[in-house]
Amino acid sequence: MTYKITIPLTRGAAYAQYASGVLQYFINEVEGPLLANVLPRVPLSEAELKRHTGIVVTELKPRTVSEKLAAFMMAYQQHKGVAYRPTKEERANIASVTVTPELLRVYFAANAYPLAGLKSISDYVRHYNEVRDLARNGAPRKQSFPAHPDADYEKTLSPEKLSAYRQHLHALGWRRVDGVWQQTNNEQPNTN
């Protein structure tokens, strides 16, 4: 369970993530030394945190940029076992997407193309539509190759697999014309 901790009459918030009632991860973004005065030590017990007076403890439902960043950082820590430090660009870009525990769980569990790469906020934002689709519809039927040309994907293939991939594209109506892939028929490939 993840909580947002605020202190009346102060700016900022702290975020605490608990597993089985024990503190796993803590982020302090409260401005000034007030958190140390109100909460001298972070309770290791979830029950103790909820009983503490002088603070407001609510379940984290990420809406603001800082809440989205905290949710992502905690999920990253939980899945990868190391802390995540977002860049300035990532802090700006995360504002444009929804971040929920379910979407993050799906994102970090996904290991099929195009979500097979390194996990980061930039990658989450870039593949946001795929993550939402995966969360809503489940894993698609396994296909050996993408149904469209992808130069980056081609670079990862062995010569045998590259040949098979290009045959797959030809079967879907793609042809290489002057070094550029073009779909020659008007039918859309069936991706179901």
Residue pairs with C-beta under 8 A, 6 or more apart in sequence:
1 17
1 18
1 46
1 59
2 15
2 16
2 17
2 18
2 59
2 60
2 70
2 71
2 74
2 101
3 15
3 16
3 17
3 18
3 49
3 57
3 58
3 59
3 60
4 13
4 14
4 15
4 57
4 58
4 59
4 60
4 67
4 70
5 13
5 14
5 15
5 16
5 39
5 49
5 55
5 56
5 57
6 13
6 14
6 55
6 56
6 58
7 30
7 34
7 35
7 38
7 39
7 54
7 55
7 56
8 54
8 56
10 30
10 31
10 32
10 34
10 35
11 30
11 31
11 32
12 29
12 30
12 31
12 66
13 29
13 30
13 66
13 67
14 26
14 27
14 28
14 29
14 30
14 35
14 39
15 25
15 26
15 27
15 29
15 60
15 67
15 70
15 71
15 74
16 23
16 25
16 26
16 27
16 42
16 49
17 23
17 24
17 25
17 26
17 74
17 77
17 78
18 24
18 46
18 49
19 78
21 45
21 46
21 47
22 44
22 45
22 46
23 42
23 43
23 44
23 45
23 46
23 49
24 74
24 77
24 78
25 73
25 74
25 77
25 78
26 42
27 70
27 73
27 74
28 35
29 66
29 70
38 54
38 55
39 52
39 54
39 55
42 49
43 49
43 52
49 57
50 57
60 67
60 70
60 71
61 67
62 68
62 70
62 71
62 99
62 100
65 91
65 94
65 95
67 99
68 94
68 95
68 97
68 99
69 86
69 91
69 94
69 121
71 99
71 100
71 101
71 104
72 84
72 86
72 94
72 99
72 104
72 121
72 124
73 83
73 84
73 86
75 101
75 104
75 105
75 108
76 82
76 83
76 84
76 108
76 119
77 83
77 84
79 108
79 119
80 108
80 119
84 120
84 121
86 94
86 121
87 121
87 122
89 122
90 120
90 121
90 122
90 125
93 121
93 122
93 125
94 121
94 124
94 125
96 125
97 124
97 125
97 128
98 132
99 124
102 135
103 131
103 132
103 135
106 131
106 134
106 135
107 115
107 119
107 124
107 127
107 131
108 119
110 116
110 131
110 134
112 139
112 142
113 146
113 153
114 127
114 130
115 123
115 127
115 130
115 131
115 134
117 123
124 131
134 140
140 191
140 192
141 192
143 191
144 164
144 168
145 164
145 165
145 168
145 169
146 153
147 172
147 189
147 191
148 169
148 174
148 189
149 169
149 174
149 181
153 165
154 162
154 165
157 165
169 181
172 183
172 189
173 183
173 184
173 185
173 187
173 189
174 181
174 182
174 183
174 184
175 181
175 182
175 183
175 184
176 182
